[in-house]
Amino acid sequence: MNKTKNQNRPKPDIVWNLKPLFKSDNDSRIEKERRIILQKSCAFINKWKKNTDYLTDPKTLLTALREYEKWIGEYAEGGDGGYYFWLRNRQNQNNPDLKAKLKKTEDFFLKIDNNIQFFTLNLAKIPAKTQKQFLAYPELAKYKHFLKRLFDRGKYFLSDPEEKVLNLTTPTSYSNWVRLTSDFLAKEEIDGEPFSKILGLIDDKDKKTRDSAVRELNNIFAKYVDVAEAEMNSLLAYKKVTDELRKFPRPDASRHISDDVETEVVDSLLKSVSGKFEIAKKYYKLKAQLFGVKKLQYHERNLDYGDVGGKYSYGDSINLVSKVLAGLDPEFSEIFRRFNDNGQIDAFPRKGKSSGAFCTHSLKSQPTYLFLNHTDKLVDVLTIAHEMGHAINNELTRKRKSPIYFGALTSTTEVASTFMEDFVLEEILKQSDDEKKLAIIMQKLNSDVSSIFRQIAFYRFEQELHKNYREKGYLTHKEIGALFQKHMVSYMGGYIEQSPGSENWWVYVGHFRRYFYVYSYASGLLISKSLQSSVRNDHKFMEKVKEFLSTGTSDSPKNIFKSLGVDIASEKFWGNGLKEVETLLQKAIQLAKKLGKI
């Protein structure tokens, strides 16, 4: 029986089947696995710490890499136990017993990871002449990109003892600071309503409700802005110190190297998108016109226009997404069917469950899982498509790549998700009248503007933030706020008012604490839009899309696309994706005029 055709009613029992990992939180196999991981890890460590022939002899290196790959495929990241308790914590984040078990697993693996890192550190630091010999050795061809990436990063690695010290002190010098402000914010509540709920109210249809919410938020941000100032300066100092120790040429270089993306590609993206900020400004102008105001206030920039209407039950949503995936490629719909049949989706909100949605995977040997909070809204349908895009990416990579290349690069991780999401949206638009079409397109444009233009403005803010800190040595919250507003204006233009209090809205943005990763939202979405355009022009291009989605981390994005005949270091490439957004904006303007809205 095909379950996807019989899930038209929400069922409270659509939860993850975690039995492929463990039967329960107290499964005796958890401790048994931990002993095995420790045994296998120690065996590898003892063997290759004593035998350093792999640093000079390619045949010995081949043996060592095969054993290392086996360790990565079966025992890394805390094994099944680490994955299992991370998943269980998402299902019930208020359970202290689960938190304790997860922490115990994390501590266990941190020690192993610290002890095994000598292998890659030593390999990364071999002489350039030996590196060339290894890269040219035919039998090491499978590991060529892994080695090349390691050698590229090796020039920035410190010694093994120094790396261990940084690993052990990072929680106190970085991670704890990152959590500081967010933990304070999470404890705030107004009339019994938590911070996250208040934040959601700024998009409420009722102006009194959203204006009241923003007053409370501004008070909260003002309350903690001094704390956030201390936090941000500490994070900027930590980044400066580690960059200087590792001799990175610029603050964002470490991000590019870890993401396997060339700096020239990111710079080309920044230049292309910031050169087209006019698209975002035109969008906000249209939005202000549709709402009948001269300017929208800062907190109103994400307001939904119109009514997308209708309820999308979980069963109907599953069937719609399945139909679209089947139209794109039969393998996509087959993967989706398996996820529904095998209990790899946790579908509905419930007490204790985390908010939001995600697709997660760890080791190649473990199942991929989808996490949803379906509430029968249009956005929930698109969320299924989005997260299933990530899942399809994972499964294609799982099928075609070895454990050492299993996963997705940060720079392209959003490609598959937005690719699937946009095709589902296209199907929904076919079934909508003009009023609903305009509302849906405006909602989609809001998402595109936020993911592309806002994130690039964020990135440029980060660049100037780190630059100013390194010149001055300390930044006040007023200086940070002024810089934040400057970059928000750069893409929003004059149709969004930088309302009093908005200078402190950097306080809650977690992106800035993770250093320069925000470009990936823009790069992923624009690559996706370029691929969508190619598929619409010729459906046979889907084979190239699948080829890309199957590469995992086996090559850099630039090289992957070069093999497909595309140069992503070219501004022209990014311009093609931006044209897709501009075309959608023109469609919205035409619909608004047709309906007499402007």
N, C-alpha and C positions, 0 to 999 in steps of 0.2 A: 504493500500500500504506500502511495506517495504522501508523506506527511504534509508536504507543502500545500497540498490541495485540501487538507482537512484541518487547517489551523485558522479558521475564520473567526473563532472566538478567542479572546485573550485567555490564556491558561496560566494560573499561578505557578505551575510546575515546569515552565520552560526555563530551566536552569542548566548550568554546566554539568556535564557528566565528567567528573574528575577521576573516575575509577581507572582510566588508563595510566594515571599517575599513582594515586593511592586510594584505598577504599574508604578511609576516614582520617580524621585529624590525629588519631592515636594508633594508626596502622603500625604494626611491629616492623614492617619493612622499611620504615623511615630511618630508624636507627641502624638497621642492617645496611641500607644504602650509604649512609654516612660513613660507616666503617670501610665499605668497599671504595668509596671515593678517596678516603684518606690513604688507604692501602695503595691504590693505583697511582695517586698523585705522588706519594712518597717514592714509589718504585721509579717513576719517571724522573723525579728530582735527583734521587741518588745515582741513577744511571748516567744522566747527562751533565751533572755537576762535576762528576769525576772524569768523564770522557769528553774532552773538548775537541775531539777530532772533527766534529761536525762544523767547526768554525774554519776548517781549512780544506777538508776533503768532501767533494760533492756527493760521493756515494754514501758516505756516512751521514751527511746532511739529509739525503733522501730518506734514509731509515728513520732518522730523528723526526723529520717533518711528518712522516706517516704516523708515528706514535703520538706526536703532539696533536695531529688532526683527530686521532681517535679519542684523545683526552678531551679535546674541545667538543667533539660530537656527543660524548656520553657523560662527562663528569664536570664540565665547566659550569659556572653560574650557580653553584650549589646543587647541581643535579636536579632530579625530579622533586626533591624536598624543597629546594629554594623556590622553584616555580610554583609548586602546589601551595605553599603558605603565602606567597605573594598574591595568588589568585583568591585564596580564601579570605585574605584581608580586604580585598576589593568587595567581596560579597558581604562581609560584616566587619566594618571598620571600627565598630565600638566594642569588639570582643578583646579584652586585655590578654586572654590566653593565646589568641591567635597572634597578637602583636609580639608577645614574648617569644613564641615559637619562630616567628619570622626573624626577629632580631638575633636569636640564637643561630639560625641558619646563616644569616648574613655575616655574623662574626666568624663563624666556622669557615666560610668560603674566603673571607678577606685574608685570613692567615694563610690559606693554601695559595691564593692568588699572589700574595706577597712573596711566597717562597718559590713559586714557579716562574716568576717574571724574569729571572736570570736568563732563561733560555732565549727569549726574544730580545732582551737588552744586549746580551753578548753578541747575538747574531747581527743586530742592527749596527754594531760598532766595528765590524770587521773592516779591514782596509779596502779602499775603493777598487784596487786591482782584483782582490778576491771577490768582491761584489759582482764585478763584470764577468768573472769566470763562472760564478754561480748562475747568473742571469742567462748566460749563453749555453749552459749545460743542458742538452736535449732532455734528459730524463727528469730534470727539475722544471720542465715547461709548465706542468700543472700548477706549480707553486710560484710561477714567475711574478704575477702581480702581487701576491702576498709578500714576497721577498722585496720587490721594488718599493712597495708602500712602507715596509719596515725600514728599508735603507734610507728612504726619504725622511722618515720620522727620526731615524737614529741620530742624526746630527743635533737633534734637540733633546735627546735623552741625557739624563745624568747617570751617575754610577748606581749600581744596584743598591748599596746602603742608602744613598741619598734619595732614591726613588721610594724606598721603603719608608723613610722618614716622612716624605711628602704624603704617601698613601695613608699613613697612620695619623698625621696631623690635619689632613684635609677636613675631617668632620668638625674639628673645633675652629679651624681658621677659615673655613668656607661654608660647609654644609649647615652648621648651626646658625651662622649669620643669615643664610638664605631663609631659614625657617623662622627667624626671630620676628620680623614684621608680620609675615603671613599668619603666624600663630596668634599674635596679638589681635589681628583683624578677625580671625576666625572666632575669637571669643566674644567679639562685640555683638550685641543684640539690642534691638529697639522694640519695646512692647512685646517681648517674647519672640520676636522674629530675628533669625540669625543674619549675619553679614551677607551671606550668599543670596538670601531671599531679598534683602534690601537692595542689593546690587541689581537683581533681576527686575525690580520694580521701576527702574529708570526707563525701561522700554514699555511700560504700561500704556494702554490706549488713553487712559484718563490723565489729563494734564496735572490735575491737583495731586494725584497719587505719585506721579513721577517727580514733580517739583518738590513734594514733601520728602521723597526718598533721596533726592540729590542733596537737599539741605542736611539730612542726617549723614550722608556719605561724606560731604565736605567737612562736617564737624569731626567725623571719625578720622579722616585723613589729616586734618589739622592737628588732631590730638596726638597722632603718631609720626608726624613729619620729622620731628627731632630724632626719634628713634631710627627712622628710615634714613635720615642723613648720616647718622653714625654707621648704620649697616652698609649703606652704599659706599661710603668712603673706605670702609674696611675691605669690601669686595674689590674696589678699584685698586687698593693697595696690594691685596693678595695677587691680583692679576699682574700688576706691575712687577712685583718681586719675582713671581714665577716666570714671567716673560723674560726678565733680565737674566735669571739663572739659566734659562734654556736658550737665551740669545735669539728670540723670535724677532724678526725685522719690523713687525707692526702688531698692534694689539689683536687684530682679527686673524693673524696668520695661523695661530694654533688651531682655530676653528676650521680653517680651510684644509689644513693638513690632516686633521682628525676625520674630516668629512670626505677626504680624497677628492677634493675639488680644487682646480687651479684658481689662484687668486685672480688671474685675468678673466676667468669666467664670471666670478662674483662681481668684479669691477665693471664688466660689460653689462651685467644685469642691473647694477645700481644706476649706471649712466642711462640705460635704456628706459627704465621705469621712472626715474626722477625727471627725465626729459619729457615724460608723458603725464606728469601730475595734472595736466589740464583735463584729462579724462575724469579724474576723481572730482575735480572742481565743478565740471559740468554736471556730474551726477548729483552733487549736493545742491547745485542750483535748481535742477529739475525737482529734487525732493522738496526743497523749500517752496517751490511754486505749487507742487501738488498739495502741500499742507497749507497753502495760502498765507505764508509768512515771508517777511523779507530775509530773515535769518533763522536757522535752527540753533538752539542752544547746544553747547558742547555735548551734554549728556543725552541729547535727542538725536544724535547723528545716526543711531542704529534703529530708530523707530520704523516699524513695519508700516508700509503704506497699504491701504485697502484691506480686503478680506480674502485670504486664500481659500477660505471656506472648506467645508466637508470634513468628515472624520475618516481617517485611514486606519482601519483595524489592523492588527498585527498580521492576520491571515491575508487580507487584501494587499497589504504592503509587501509581504513575502511573494505573493503571486505576481505583483507588478514588477518587482525587481528581478524575479526569475525570468519573466518574459523578456525584459530588456537584455539581460545577460545572455540568454539563449540567442537573441538576435545578433549580438556582437560575436559570440563564439560558443559553440556547444560545450567546450571544456569548462568555460566559466560557469554555466548553469549547472553542470555536473558537480563542480566543486561546491557550489551553493547548496545543492541537494544534500550532499554528504554532511555539510555543516548542520543543516536542519535535522537530518536523520540521526546523527551521531552525538547530539547533545553538546555541540560546540558553541552554542549561543545562550547567553543569559539575558532574557528579554525585557523583564518588567521591573519597575521601581518597587522597593520594599524597605521596610525599616532596617536601618543599619547598613544598607547597600550604598556604595559610593555613587556620587552623581556623575553625569556625563556619559561618554561612550568611547570605546577604544577597541582596537584589535591588538592582540598580544601573542608573542611567540618567544621562545627562549632558545632551546637547542633543536637541532634538526630532528632528533629522535622523539620530540614531544609534540603533542597536538597544538594547533593554533586555536585560539578562542576569541569569540566576539562578545563584547560587553555592551549592552544597550540599556536604555531606560525608556521604553516605548510608551507614549501617552496618546497615540492615535492622531498626532498632528502631521502636517505636511513635512515639517523638518525631520520627523522621525523616519519617514520613508527615505528621505535623502541620506539620513544618517546610516541606515542599513546599507544602502548602496555604497556610501563612502567607506565604511568599515569593511564591507565585503571586498572592496577594491584592494585594501591592504591585505586581506586574507588571500585573495587570488594571487597577488604578488608573492606572498609567502609560499603558497603551494606550488606555483610554477618554479620558483627557485628551489624548493625542496626536491622537486622531481628531477631537476636538471643539474644541480650543483652539489658539490661536496660540502661537508660541514664547515670547512675553513672559509667558504664563501657564502654560507647561508645567512641571509639577512638583507637589509636594504640600507643604502647610504642616506644620511640625513638630507643631502642636497636633492635627492630624487624621491624621497619616501612618500611625498604627497601626490606623485604623478598618478599612480593607479587608482587611488581613492577618489580624486576629483574627476578623473576620466570616467569612471563608472557613474558617479553622482550626476555629472552633467548630462549623460545620455538618459538617465532615469528622469531627470527634470524635463528633458526634451519630450519624452513620452507623455508626461503629465500635462505639458503645455498643449499638446495635440488635442487633449480632451477638455480644454478650458475655453470659456467665452472670453471676449476682449477685456472685460473688467477684471476677471480673475487672472488673465494673462499678464496684464499690467502689474497687478499686485505681486504675482510670482516673479516676474522679471525684475521688479524693483528689489525684492527680497534677495534674488540671486546676485544682482549688481552690488548690493550692500555687502554680501559675503565676498565677492571678488575684489571690491575696493579695499575691504579690510585685510584680505589675505595678500594682496599685491602691493597697493600703494601705501597703506598704513604701515605694513611690515618693513617696507624699504625706508619709510620715514623714521621708523623705530631704529633701523640699522644705522642710518646716518646720525641719529641722535646719540646712539651708543659710540660711534666713531668719535664724535666731537666731545662726548662726555669723558672718554678715556684720554683723549688728547689734552683737554683742559686740566684734568686732574694731574697728569704727568708734568704739566707746565707749572701749575700752582701749588700742588702738594695737598690741597684740601679744597672741597667745594661745599658751600653752604646750601641748604635746601632751597633758598631763594635763587641761587645761581643754577641749580639743577632744574628748578621749576621753569625759569625763564628760558633755558635751553630746550626743555621739553616743549613748551608752547611754540617756540620758534619753528621747530620741526613739524609740529602738528599743523600749524598755519601753512607750511610749505606745500602740503598736499590737499588740505581742506579748502583753502582759499577763503573768500569773504562771505560765503553763505553758511558757514558754521561759526557761531560766536564763541570766542574763547572766554567763556563765562567766568566770573569770580569764583575761585576755588579750583578751577580746572588745572591750574599750575601745579597742584599737588597730586594729580591723578597718576603720576608715575609711581607713586608710593605702592600701589597694589599690583603693578604689572610685573609678573614673575619672569617674563622674558629677559629683562635686563640683567637678572641675576645669573642667567645661564650663558651669557657672553656670546653675542653675535650669531645665534642660531636662527634668528627670525628671517634671514634671507631665504631659508629653505621653503617657507610657505609660498613666497613669490615664485621661486624657481620651479618648484613642483607644479604649481597651478599653471604657469605659463608654458612649461614643457607639455603638460597635459593638454592644454588648449591647442597647441601646435599639432599634437598627435591626433586630436579629435578632428581638426580640419582636414588632415591627410586621409583619415578613415572615411570622412563624409565624401571626399572627392573620389576615393577608390577603396572599396571595402577590403580589397586584397592586402591593403597596408596593415590590416590587423595582424598578419603574420609577423611583421616587423615590430609591432607593438608587443606581441607575445615574446618575441626574441629579446626585446629590451627588458620586459618584466621578469625574464628568466635568468638574467645575468647576475643577480645578487650583488656581491661586493667583488666580483672577479675582475673588474676593470673600472677605471674612472669614468664618470659621466661623459666627459669630453671624448674619450676614446670610444665609448659605446656608441655615441651618436655619430661619431666620425664614420664608424663602420656602416651606419644606416644612411650615410650621405648628408649628414647635418653637422654644422659647425656652431656649437652653443657658446663659443667665445665671440661670436659675431652679434652685433647689435641688431642686425637684420632678423636673426632667429627670434630674439625676444620680442622684436617688433611684430612678428607674425601672431604671437600670442596676445599681445596688446590690442591688435586689430580686432580680435575676436570679442574682447571686452567692449571696444568702441562700437562695434557692430550691434552688440546687444543693447548698448545705451541708445543708439540711434533708433532701434526698434521700439524701445520704451518711450522715447520722445514722440515718435510717430503715432503710437497708440494713445498717448496722452492727448495729443492734438485731435486725433480722430474722435475721441470720447469727449472732447471739449473741456478737458481738465486744465489745459494751459492755453 
